[in-house]
Amino acid sequence: MQDGPEVPRSIELGAGEQWYAAYTKHQHEKSAASQLEKKGFEILLPLYRATHKWKDRMQPVAMPVFPCYVFIRANLERKLAILQTPGIFWLLGSGGNAAVVPESDIEAIRKITTSAAAFEPHPYLKMGDRVRVIGGPIAGVEGILTRVKNRYRVVLSVDLLQQALAVEIDISSVERIGPAAPEIPSAARSRTAKV
């Protein structure tokens, strides 16, 4: 887990060991990670600091960046030992096969969570998603998320004019409202333009 002194992470993966994502029972990430560590597995449970407000007080707490998930480095010969751990439901994958988490993703997560940079969970977004701006002077504007040279933009299309406007935004100030609208074939687009 991520709350103790920093341990050097340049250890090479053992034979047959790879990173996997285990799906856990809600709010059991820490206990499941602790149990897996006791079984000798290397675990990555990235945590961030949040302040929870109760009626009578506010208290800082360490919360999982990825709720209901724990990363585990293992050889799948020990899959049963993983799945018999209290709080673990299954390993993510498809067709009954556990999916490997790329080492580059694990290293990027480690680099962020062990740095002094401020970080927190964010809804998953991909380029082309329909988004709504939820903060700042343009809150409420909806458009398509794009990225140009590491800068995010929301593109507002004016269909009647067949023109668009792009505004630069902070990625943390948008929420996903749906996938990109299907592309209208050019023949259909020219028919609708002749209204």
Sequence and secondary structure as in RCSB ss.txt:
>XXXX:A:sequence
MQDGPEVPRSIELGAGEQWYAAYTKHQHEKSAASQLEKKGFEILLPLYRATHKWKDRMQPVAMPVFPCYVFIRAN
LERKLAILQTPGIFWLLGSGGNAAVVPESDIEAIRKITTSAAAFEPHPYLKMGDRVRVIGGPIAGVEGILTRVKN
RYRVVLSVDLLQQALAVEIDISSVERIGPAAPEIPSAARSRTAKV
>XXXX:A:secstr
  SSS         TTEEEEEEEE TT HHHHHHHHHHTT EEE  EEEEEEE SS EEEEEEESSTTEEEEEEE
GGGHHHHHTSTTEEEE EETTEE EE HHHHHHHHHHHTSSS         TT EEEE SSTTTT EEEEEEETT
EEEEEEEETTTTEEEEEEE GGGEEEEES      HHHHHHHTT 
